[in-house]
């Protein structure tokens, strides 16, 4: 986690399941110190599968 907390930029992504992020992504976020990313650009990316009936 030290590498993430000292990074210049953080890109974090997760799939979405039932309208929310996964438990694994939440577990990852729980390990990051609450103030470690203050002032650090963070981009959160979410992937959603869409099903078209047509």
Protein Blocks (a to p, Z undefined) as FASTA:
>chain_A
ZZmmmpmbdcdddddeehiacfklmmmmmmpcfklmgoiacdddddddddddZZ
